[in-house]
Amino acid sequence: MKCWLWLVCFSCLLALSSARANLVTNGDFGTGNFNGWLVSNNADCGVTRDIESGDYYAFFQANGSTTYLFQQLATTAGANYTLSFSLAYSMADPLFTLSWGGIQLTNITTGFSSSLQVYTLSGIVASSASTPLVFSFAQENPGAEFELANVSVDLESATVPEPSTWVSGACAAVAMLATGTKFQVSRRLRSRNS
C-alpha cells in the first residue's frame, strides 16, 4: 500500500512540473538549427554557437526584405503567459516586431544593441487553444544582423495553483483513501471474527 501511495504522489509531481514547462520548441536553438520553427525568406539566416559561452542563437542578416520566424503554440484560452527572449541587432534603425495571436506586442525601430538584451512580457493572454508566435526581422542596411536567443513562453503561476498545494492535496486525499480502505478491511475482519 505504501508503494502505491508514493507512486501516486510522484506522478502528481511529474504532472505539475510539466505544467510549468516552456511551451516553445527549441526556443534556445540548442539543436543547432530551426527545428520546431517555420522560417520564411531564410536565405540569410541560420543558427550558430557562441564561441565563448557555448550558447546557441539564431541570426538574421539584412537582405532588403523581411524574414519571419513562426511557431504555433498549444495554449489555454484565457490563461496568462510570460514571454521572454534575448535580442541583439548590429545596426541602428532596426525593424523588429513580435506578434502573439495576431496582435503586435513589441516593435523596435530605433536604437542599437550589439549584445543580447533580455526582453520579458508578462500578462499576455491567449485567446484560443492554439496561439501563433511570430518574430519579424527587417533591415535595409546591408550587413546588418539580428541575433535571437532563449525564447520562452511559460504559463503564469497566478493562473495555476502552486505545485505544493496540488501535491499536498493529492497526497492527503490518497492518504485518506488508503486509511479509509484499511479501516474498512479491519472492520470487516472484526465482524467476521465476532
N, C-alpha and C positions, 0 to 999 in steps of 0.2 A: 504494500500500500504506500509506503514512504517513497519508493522509487517512482510510482505513478504521480505522486504529488510533486516531486522535484521535476519530473518531465513536463508537467503542465506549466509550472512556474517558469521553467526555462523557455518553453515555447512562447509564453506571453512576452518575455523579454526580447526574444528574437523578432516577434511581430512588431513590437513597439519601436525597436531600433530601426527597422526598415521604414517605418512611417516618417522618420526624420531624415531619410537619405536624400542626397542631391537628385533632383529629377532629370538633370541634363546628362545625356550620354556623352562620354568623352569630353567633358567640359574643361578638363585640364590638357586636352590634346595629347595625353600620355601614350596613346597608341602610335604616335609619330605621324598621324595622318588625320583626315577629316571623317573617319568612321563615326556614324551617328548623325552627321550633319549633311545638309544639302548645300552646295555652293554653286552660285551662278557666276558666269564670267570669271572662271577660275584660272585663266591663263597666267595671271601674275600673282598667284598666292600659293601658300603651302604651309607646312608645319616644320619647325626646326627646334633644335635643343640648344639652350643657353650653355655655353662652354663653362662658365663659372659656377652657376647654380645647379646645372643639370636639369632644370625645369624646361618643359616644352611650351611653346607658344605658336599661335598661328600668325602669319604675316600676310599683308595685302599691299601690293605695290601699285602706285598710281599708274594708270594707263589711259586716263581721259574718260573712263566710264565707271559706272557704279558696280560694285561687287556686293552680293548679298550672301549672308551666311544664315541658314534657316534650320530650325529643329521644332518638331511638333511634340509638345509635352502633355503627358497624361496628368490632368489636374482635377480638382473638385470644384464645381460651380459654387461661387460664393465664398470660397476659402481665401484667406490672405497668405501671400507668399513674400519672401525676401529674395531679391535677385542681386547677385554680386558678380563683378567681373573686373579684370585688370586691363587697362588700355594705355597704349603709348602711341604717339604719332610724331614723325620726324620733320614735318614742315608746318609753317604757320597756315592758318585758314583751312583746317581740315573740314570735311563734310561727313560727319558720322551721325547716324541715327540708330536708335534702339526702339523696337516696337514689341508690344506684348498684346496678343489677342487683337491685332489690327490697330491698336492705339499707340501713338508715338509717346514714349516715356522720356527719352533723352535726345537732345540734339546739340552736338558740339560743333561749332562753326568758327571759333576763334581760339587763339592760344597756341601753345607749343609745349609738348610734354615728351621729352626724349626717354624717360624711364617709365616703367609701368606704374600707373596710378590706380588705386583700388576705388571703384565706384560701387555703392550699395544703395539699393532702392527697396524700402520696406513698405508693407501695407498694400502691395499691388494685388488686386482681386481678380480671380479667374471667373470668367462669365460662362464657361462651359466645361465639359469633361475633357476637352482637348484644346490646348492653347498654343498658337504659334509664337515662337520666339525668333525675332529677325533682327540681325545686325546688318547695317549697310555702311559701306566704306566708299568714299569718292575723294579724289584729289586731282586737281588739274595740273599741279606741278610735277613734271617728270622726275622720277627718283624718290618721290615721297613714299613713305611706308607707314602703315598702321601695324601695331602688334596687339594681339588679344590673347589673354590667358585666364585661367581659373574662373570659368563661367559656372555659376551655380544658381540653382533655384531651389529653395527649401520652404516647406510648409512652416508658417509661423506658429510658435508654441501656443499663442493665445487661442488658436482655433482647435487645438488638440490638448486634452488633459495631460498633465505631466506624467511621464512614464511611471514614476514612483506611485502615483495614485492608482493607475491601472494595475500595476504589478501587485501592490498591496491588496487591492480589492479582489483581484483574481486569486491570489494566494489565500486570502481569508475565506473566499467562497469555496475554494477547493478543500480547505481545512475543515470548514463546517460540513461540507458534503461528506468528507471522509469520516468525520466524527459522528455524524448522523447515521451513516451506514454501519459503523462499528457499534453504535448504541442499539440499532435495530437488530443486528445479529446477536448481540449478547442478550437482549431482551427475549428473542426467540428461543435461545438456548435455555434461559432460565425457565421459560414457560414449559418447555419440553421436559425439563428435569423435575417439575412440580408434580 
